[in-house]
Amino acid sequence: MIIVDTALKEREKAGKPVRVGIIGAGFMGRGTVLTIERSVPGMKVAALYNRTIKRAEQGFEQAGITDYKNVTDQGGLDDTIHSGGYVITDNPMLLCRSEEIDVIIEATGEIDFGAEVTIEAINHNKHVVLMNAELDATVGPLLKTMADEKGVIITNADGDQPGVLMNLYRFVDTIGYQPVLAGNIKGLQDPYRTPDTQKEFARKHKQKPRMVTSFADGTKISMEMAVVANATGFGCKTRGMYGPQCGHVKEALGLFSEEEMMDGGMVDYILGAEPGPGVFIIAYNDNPIQQGYARYLKMGDGPFYVFYVPYHLPHLEVPLTAARVVLFEDAAIAPAGPPICDVITLAKKDLKAGETLDGIGGFTSYGTLENSDIARKQNLLPMGLSENCVLERDIQRDQPITFDDVKLPDGRISDQLWNKQRIKFS
């Protein structure tokens, strides 16, 4: 952050702001516009896409910008940005193709659509910041290889749990402690929550019921921890992770097996812990002299130690990710190689042959974490590909759903990417 804010101030002085294109003017997209335009020097939201153009207008206007231009063609977008103006559009590909934009922030949470715009941006030599753990957890490793081939960065975002965790991981590793567990702090986990049970919470917080359902039923945390697993190489030690109850994050030391943590590292979470919501790392250091310093600093007796961040601030921190990739070619968090963990699909209730799965945050299924080698061996259906799949046999509640159990929809790019990823890393 110290390096990034200084570099941004230099861009401000030089009159050369980092030009950002944002895909999606939902709750987080609009918040990101507000943060950049009201708080971040040396950066500008040059263009904002939304399918419903009124949302894009709202995104700029709540940030105090009223002199935006609604454009529908590439020349209009490029000319407006080049002359220092602001653009709204209902054509996302204009942002991806524009030479006047330095970095794309994908903030839709949609998998098929997110994949299309991400690939278009990469093919036009654009860095991409994903506020889209669902896409990253499903085909992130393949998208990373595509970005590498083009010499651009693809990364998940600072501020959301995966980015905060990776920043903490890098810090802990740099000071000489070996990370052995990357953890999330969760307030609620109930796989049977539905948009009906979450309707009032969603209304109160101006969110979509399906989105908050994915938070409550465990799908979202599974997506986030798959992103972390794929970046760190840490697996999960049991399907769905352990997720023990915890009073304070410092008590996490006694809740996980030291043997499992030391066996290649692990991803997991704790429930109900203070201070939350946030993330934590359990790290190992058996140097007796350092252990003396740690006792003096009230870190405990060791050799395992807890490091934690008690908050996550997605729309406030994602501009830092955009700056990191443009100014330093540094990803906040990205897959390190083959998939380590997948998010598989389980039935939320007893399901009948002929029913259509309604995807993330719906009524029919929920996602949970599994190691990729097991998911491949058992032919398990990724939660990110589950929407609109038609069941070909009955499935009992909590039973995993396999590719053999469903008929996939026709023509989805996400299925094509999944197959390419499976073949590439087989």
C-alpha positions as CSV (number, residue, x, y, z in Angstrom):
1,M,0.0,0.0,0.0
2,I,2.8,2.4,0.8
3,I,4.4,1.9,-2.6
4,V,1.1,1.9,-4.4
5,D,-0.2,5.2,-3.0
6,T,3.1,6.9,-3.7
7,A,3.1,5.7,-7.3
8,L,-0.5,6.8,-7.8
9,K,0.3,10.3,-6.5
10,E,3.1,10.5,-9.1
11,R,0.6,9.5,-11.8
12,E,-1.7,12.3,-10.5
13,K,1.1,14.8,-10.7
14,A,2.0,13.7,-14.2
15,G,-1.6,14.0,-15.4
16,K,-1.6,10.3,-16.4
17,P,-4.2,8.5,-14.3
18,V,-4.6,4.7,-14.4
19,R,-7.6,4.4,-16.7
20,V,-10.1,1.8,-15.4
21,G,-13.0,0.1,-17.2
22,I,-15.6,-1.5,-14.9
23,I,-17.8,-4.3,-16.1
24,G,-20.9,-4.3,-13.9
25,A,-22.6,-1.4,-12.1
26,G,-24.2,-3.5,-9.3
27,F,-23.7,-2.8,-5.6
28,M,-19.9,-3.4,-5.6
29,G,-19.3,-1.9,-9.0
30,R,-21.0,1.3,-8.1
31,G,-19.1,1.4,-4.8
32,T,-15.8,1.0,-6.6
33,V,-16.7,3.9,-8.9
34,L,-17.4,6.0,-5.8
35,T,-14.1,5.0,-4.1
36,I,-11.9,5.7,-7.2
37,E,-13.6,9.0,-8.2
38,R,-13.8,10.4,-4.6
39,S,-10.8,9.0,-2.9
40,V,-8.0,7.6,-5.1
41,P,-5.5,10.0,-6.8
42,G,-3.9,9.0,-10.1
43,M,-6.8,6.8,-11.1
44,K,-10.0,7.3,-13.1
45,V,-13.0,5.2,-14.0
46,A,-12.9,5.9,-17.8
47,A,-15.8,3.7,-18.7
48,L,-18.6,1.9,-16.9
49,Y,-20.7,-0.9,-18.5
50,N,-24.0,-2.2,-17.3
51,R,-26.7,-4.1,-19.1
52,T,-29.3,-1.7,-17.7
53,I,-27.9,1.7,-18.5
54,K,-29.7,3.4,-15.7
55,R,-27.5,1.6,-13.2
56,A,-24.4,2.8,-15.0
57,E,-25.8,6.4,-14.8
58,Q,-26.4,5.9,-11.1
59,G,-22.8,4.6,-10.6
60,F,-21.3,7.9,-11.9
61,E,-23.9,10.2,-10.4
62,Q,-23.5,8.9,-6.8
63,A,-19.8,9.7,-7.2
64,G,-20.7,13.3,-8.3
65,I,-20.0,12.8,-12.0
66,T,-22.8,14.1,-14.3
67,D,-20.8,14.8,-17.5
68,Y,-20.6,11.2,-18.7
69,K,-21.5,10.2,-22.3
70,N,-23.6,7.2,-23.3
71,V,-21.8,5.6,-26.3
72,T,-22.6,2.6,-28.5
73,D,-19.6,2.4,-30.8
74,Q,-15.8,1.9,-30.4
75,G,-14.8,5.2,-31.9
76,G,-17.1,7.1,-29.6
77,L,-15.8,5.4,-26.5
78,D,-12.2,5.8,-27.5
79,D,-12.5,9.4,-28.5
80,T,-14.4,10.3,-25.3
81,I,-11.9,8.7,-23.0
82,H,-8.9,10.2,-25.0
83,S,-10.3,13.7,-24.5
84,G,-10.7,13.2,-20.8
85,G,-14.4,12.3,-20.6
86,Y,-16.4,9.6,-18.9
87,V,-18.3,6.8,-20.7
88,I,-21.3,4.6,-19.9
89,T,-22.3,1.9,-22.3
90,D,-24.4,-1.3,-22.5
91,N,-21.7,-3.0,-24.7
92,P,-19.0,-4.5,-22.5
93,M,-16.8,-5.5,-25.4
94,L,-16.1,-1.8,-26.2
95,L,-14.2,-1.5,-22.8
96,C,-12.3,-4.8,-23.5
97,R,-11.2,-3.6,-26.9
98,S,-10.3,0.0,-26.1
99,E,-6.7,1.1,-26.3
100,E,-7.7,4.0,-24.0
101,I,-8.2,1.6,-21.0
102,D,-5.4,0.2,-18.9
103,V,-7.2,-2.4,-16.8
104,I,-10.7,-4.1,-16.6
105,I,-12.4,-4.7,-13.3
106,E,-15.0,-7.5,-13.8
107,A,-17.6,-7.1,-11.1
108,T,-20.6,-9.1,-12.2
109,G,-20.3,-12.4,-10.4
110,E,-21.6,-14.1,-13.5
111,I,-19.6,-17.1,-14.8
112,D,-20.5,-17.4,-18.5
113,F,-20.7,-13.6,-19.1
114,G,-17.7,-13.0,-17.0
115,A,-15.7,-15.5,-18.9
116,E,-16.6,-13.9,-22.2
117,V,-15.5,-10.4,-21.2
118,T,-12.4,-11.7,-19.5
119,I,-11.2,-13.5,-22.6
120,E,-12.0,-10.6,-24.8
121,A,-10.0,-8.3,-22.5
122,I,-7.1,-10.7,-22.4
123,N,-7.1,-11.1,-26.2
124,H,-6.8,-7.3,-26.4
125,N,-3.9,-7.2,-24.0
126,K,-5.8,-5.9,-21.0
127,H,-5.0,-6.7,-17.4
128,V,-8.1,-8.1,-15.6
129,V,-9.1,-7.7,-12.0
130,L,-11.8,-10.2,-11.0
131,M,-14.4,-9.3,-8.3
132,N,-15.8,-12.7,-9.3
133,A,-14.7,-15.6,-7.1
134,E,-17.2,-17.8,-8.9
135,L,-15.5,-17.5,-12.3
136,D,-12.0,-17.7,-10.7
137,A,-12.9,-20.8,-8.8
138,T,-14.4,-22.5,-11.8
139,V,-11.9,-21.8,-14.7
140,G,-9.3,-19.5,-13.1
141,P,-6.3,-21.7,-13.7
142,L,-7.1,-21.8,-17.5
143,L,-7.7,-18.1,-17.7
144,K,-4.3,-17.5,-15.9
145,T,-2.5,-19.5,-18.6
146,M,-4.3,-17.5,-21.3
147,A,-3.3,-14.2,-19.6
148,D,0.3,-15.5,-19.3
149,E,0.4,-16.2,-23.0
150,K,-0.6,-12.6,-23.8
151,G,1.8,-11.2,-21.2
152,V,-1.0,-9.6,-19.1
153,I,-2.1,-10.0,-15.5
154,I,-5.3,-11.7,-14.2
155,T,-5.9,-11.4,-10.5
156,N,-8.6,-11.6,-7.9
157,A,-9.1,-8.5,-5.8
158,D,-7.6,-6.9,-2.7
159,G,-10.4,-6.3,-0.2
160,D,-12.3,-9.5,-0.8
161,Q,-11.3,-12.5,1.4
162,P,-9.0,-14.2,-1.1
163,G,-7.0,-11.1,-1.8
164,V,-6.8,-10.2,1.9
165,L,-5.7,-13.7,2.7
166,M,-3.0,-13.7,0.0
167,N,-1.6,-10.3,1.2
168,L,-1.4,-11.7,4.7
169,Y,0.1,-15.0,3.5
170,R,2.8,-13.0,1.6
171,F,3.5,-10.9,4.7
172,V,3.8,-13.8,7.0
173,D,6.0,-15.7,4.6
174,T,8.2,-12.7,4.1
175,I,8.9,-12.3,7.9
176,G,10.1,-15.9,8.2
177,Y,7.0,-17.7,9.3
178,Q,5.8,-20.7,7.3
179,P,2.0,-20.4,6.5
180,V,0.3,-23.8,7.1
181,L,-3.3,-22.8,7.2
182,A,-5.2,-20.1,5.3
183,G,-8.5,-19.4,7.0
184,N,-11.7,-17.4,6.6
185,I,-13.8,-16.1,9.5
186,K,-17.5,-16.9,8.9
187,G,-20.6,-15.8,10.8
188,L,-23.2,-18.3,9.5
189,Q,-23.2,-21.6,7.6
190,D,-26.5,-23.3,6.8
191,P,-26.5,-25.2,3.5
192,Y,-30.3,-25.2,3.4
193,R,-30.8,-21.4,3.2
194,T,-32.8,-20.2,0.1
195,P,-33.7,-16.9,-1.5
196,D,-37.0,-17.1,0.5
197,T,-35.2,-17.4,3.9
198,Q,-32.8,-14.6,2.9
199,K,-35.3,-12.2,1.3
200,E,-35.6,-9.8,4.3
201,F,-31.9,-9.7,4.9
202,A,-31.3,-8.9,1.2
203,R,-34.0,-6.2,1.3
204,K,-32.5,-4.6,4.4
205,H,-29.0,-4.4,2.9
206,K,-30.1,-3.7,-0.7
207,Q,-28.7,-6.9,-2.0
208,K,-30.0,-9.6,-4.3
209,P,-31.6,-12.6,-2.4
210,R,-29.6,-15.1,-4.5
211,M,-26.4,-13.4,-3.7
212,V,-26.9,-13.4,0.1
213,T,-28.2,-17.0,-0.1
214,S,-24.8,-18.0,-1.6
215,F,-23.1,-16.3,1.4
216,A,-25.3,-18.2,3.9
217,D,-25.4,-21.6,2.4
218,G,-21.6,-22.0,2.1
219,T,-21.2,-21.7,-1.6
220,K,-19.5,-18.3,-1.6
221,I,-16.9,-19.2,1.1
222,S,-16.2,-22.4,-0.9
223,M,-15.6,-20.4,-4.0
224,E,-13.3,-18.0,-2.1
225,M,-11.3,-20.8,-0.5
226,A,-10.9,-22.5,-3.9
227,V,-9.3,-19.4,-5.2
228,V,-7.0,-19.4,-2.1
229,A,-6.2,-23.1,-2.6
230,N,-5.3,-22.6,-6.2
231,A,-3.0,-19.7,-5.4
232,T,-1.2,-21.3,-2.4
233,G,-1.3,-25.0,-3.3
234,F,-3.1,-25.7,0.0
235,G,-5.8,-28.4,-0.1
236,C,-8.8,-29.1,2.1
237,K,-8.4,-31.9,4.5
238,T,-12.1,-33.0,4.4
239,R,-14.9,-32.3,2.0
240,G,-16.5,-29.0,2.8
241,M,-13.6,-28.1,5.3
242,Y,-14.0,-28.5,9.1
243,G,-15.4,-25.0,10.0
244,P,-15.3,-25.3,13.8
245,Q,-17.0,-22.9,16.1
246,C,-14.5,-20.4,17.6
247,G,-14.8,-17.7,20.2
248,H,-11.8,-15.6,19.1
249,V,-9.6,-16.1,16.1
250,K,-6.6,-16.5,18.4
251,E,-8.2,-19.7,19.7
252,A,-8.0,-21.2,16.2
253,L,-4.6,-22.8,17.1
254,G,-6.3,-25.5,19.2
255,L,-9.0,-26.3,16.6
256,F,-7.0,-27.8,13.7
257,S,-4.7,-30.8,13.5
258,E,-1.0,-29.8,13.6
259,E,-0.2,-32.9,11.5
260,E,-2.7,-31.9,8.8
261,M,-1.5,-28.3,8.8
262,M,2.1,-29.5,8.3
263,D,1.1,-31.9,5.6
264,G,1.3,-29.5,2.7
265,G,-0.9,-26.8,4.2
266,M,-4.7,-26.5,4.3
267,V,-7.6,-24.1,3.7
268,D,-10.4,-23.9,6.2
269,Y,-12.6,-21.5,8.1
270,I,-13.9,-20.8,11.6
271,L,-17.5,-20.0,12.6
272,G,-18.6,-17.1,14.9
273,A,-15.2,-15.9,15.8
274,E,-14.3,-12.4,16.9
275,P,-13.1,-10.1,15.5
276,G,-15.0,-10.7,12.3
277,P,-15.6,-10.8,9.5
278,G,-12.0,-11.3,8.4
279,V,-9.3,-13.8,7.6
280,F,-6.4,-15.5,9.3
281,I,-3.2,-17.4,8.7
282,I,-1.7,-20.0,11.0
283,A,2.0,-20.1,10.6
284,Y,4.9,-22.2,11.9
285,N,8.3,-21.1,13.2
286,D,10.4,-23.4,15.4
287,N,13.4,-21.1,15.8
288,P,13.9,-20.8,19.6
289,I,15.3,-17.3,19.4
290,Q,12.4,-16.1,17.4
291,Q,10.0,-17.9,19.8
292,G,11.5,-15.7,22.5
293,Y,10.8,-12.6,20.6
294,A,7.2,-13.9,19.8
295,R,6.5,-14.4,23.6
296,Y,7.8,-10.9,24.3
297,L,5.4,-9.5,21.5
298,K,2.5,-11.5,23.1
299,M,2.2,-13.8,20.0
300,G,2.2,-17.0,22.1
301,D,4.6,-19.7,22.9
302,G,4.7,-21.3,19.4
303,P,5.7,-23.0,17.3
304,F,2.3,-22.2,15.7
305,Y,1.1,-18.6,15.6
306,V,-2.1,-16.8,14.4
307,F,-2.0,-13.7,12.2
308,Y,-5.2,-12.1,11.3
309,V,-7.0,-9.2,9.6
310,P,-10.3,-8.4,11.2
311,Y,-12.1,-6.9,8.1
312,H,-12.5,-7.0,4.4
313,L,-13.3,-3.9,2.3
314,P,-13.9,-5.0,-1.3
315,H,-15.0,-1.8,-3.0
316,L,-12.4,0.3,-1.0
317,E,-9.4,-1.9,-1.8
318,V,-10.0,-3.1,-5.4
319,P,-8.6,0.1,-6.8
320,L,-5.3,-0.9,-5.2
321,T,-5.4,-4.1,-7.2
322,A,-5.9,-2.2,-10.4
323,A,-2.9,0.0,-9.5
324,R,-0.7,-3.0,-8.6
325,V,-1.3,-4.7,-12.0
326,V,-0.8,-1.6,-14.1
327,L,2.1,0.1,-12.2
328,F,3.9,-3.0,-10.9
329,E,2.6,-6.0,-12.8
330,D,1.8,-7.6,-9.5
331,A,-1.2,-9.8,-8.9
332,A,-3.0,-9.8,-5.6
333,I,-4.0,-13.4,-5.9
334,A,-3.9,-15.7,-8.9
335,P,-3.7,-19.5,-9.6
336,A,-0.2,-20.8,-9.3
337,G,-0.7,-23.8,-11.6
338,P,-3.2,-26.7,-11.9
339,P,-6.5,-26.6,-9.9
340,I,-6.0,-27.7,-6.3
341,C,-9.6,-27.4,-5.1
342,D,-13.0,-27.3,-6.9
343,V,-16.4,-26.3,-5.7
344,I,-18.7,-29.3,-6.2
345,T,-22.5,-29.3,-6.4
346,L,-24.7,-31.0,-3.6
347,A,-28.5,-31.2,-3.5
348,K,-30.1,-28.7,-1.1
349,K,-33.2,-30.9,-1.0
350,D,-34.5,-34.2,-2.5
351,L,-34.5,-33.6,-6.2
352,K,-36.4,-35.5,-9.0
353,A,-35.3,-36.5,-12.5
354,G,-36.4,-33.7,-14.9
355,E,-35.8,-30.9,-12.4
356,T,-33.6,-28.0,-13.5
357,L,-30.8,-26.9,-11.2
358,D,-31.1,-23.2,-10.5
359,G,-27.4,-22.5,-9.8
360,I,-25.5,-20.4,-7.2
361,G,-27.7,-19.0,-4.4
362,G,-30.8,-20.9,-5.5
363,F,-33.3,-23.4,-4.1
364,T,-31.9,-26.7,-5.5
365,S,-28.3,-27.0,-4.7
366,Y,-25.3,-25.6,-2.8
367,G,-21.5,-25.7,-3.4
368,T,-18.9,-27.1,-1.1
369,L,-15.1,-27.5,-1.4
370,E,-13.4,-30.6,-2.5
371,N,-9.8,-31.4,-3.7
372,S,-9.6,-31.4,-7.4
373,D,-8.1,-34.9,-7.8
374,I,-11.1,-36.4,-6.0
375,A,-13.6,-34.2,-7.9
376,R,-12.1,-35.4,-11.2
377,K,-11.9,-39.0,-10.1
378,Q,-15.6,-39.0,-9.0
379,N,-16.7,-36.9,-12.0
380,L,-18.3,-34.3,-9.8
381,L,-20.2,-31.4,-11.3
382,P,-18.7,-28.0,-10.5
383,M,-21.2,-25.6,-8.8
384,G,-20.1,-23.0,-11.3
385,L,-21.5,-25.1,-14.2
386,S,-24.7,-26.3,-12.4
387,E,-27.1,-23.6,-13.4
388,N,-29.7,-24.8,-16.0
389,C,-28.5,-28.4,-15.9
390,V,-31.4,-30.9,-16.1
391,L,-31.3,-33.9,-13.8
392,E,-31.5,-37.3,-15.4
393,R,-32.1,-39.2,-12.2
394,D,-33.4,-38.6,-8.6
395,I,-30.8,-37.1,-6.2
396,Q,-31.2,-37.2,-2.4
397,R,-30.5,-34.1,-0.2
398,D,-26.8,-33.6,0.4
399,Q,-25.8,-36.1,-2.3
400,P,-23.1,-34.9,-4.6
401,I,-24.2,-34.4,-8.2
402,T,-22.0,-35.8,-11.0
403,F,-21.8,-35.0,-14.7
404,D,-23.4,-38.4,-15.3
405,D,-26.5,-37.2,-13.3
406,V,-27.3,-34.2,-15.6
407,K,-27.7,-32.9,-19.1
408,L,-25.7,-29.8,-19.6
409,P,-27.2,-26.8,-21.5
410,D,-26.0,-26.2,-25.0
411,G,-23.5,-23.6,-26.2
412,R,-22.0,-22.4,-22.9
413,I,-18.5,-21.0,-23.0
414,S,-17.9,-22.0,-19.4
415,D,-18.4,-25.7,-20.3
416,Q,-15.9,-25.3,-23.2
417,L,-13.4,-23.6,-20.9
418,W,-13.9,-26.3,-18.2
419,N,-13.1,-29.1,-20.7
420,K,-10.0,-27.3,-21.9
421,Q,-8.9,-26.8,-18.3
422,R,-9.5,-30.4,-17.5
423,I,-7.5,-31.6,-20.5
424,K,-4.7,-29.1,-20.0
425,F,-4.0,-30.1,-16.4
426,S,-4.8,-33.8,-16.7
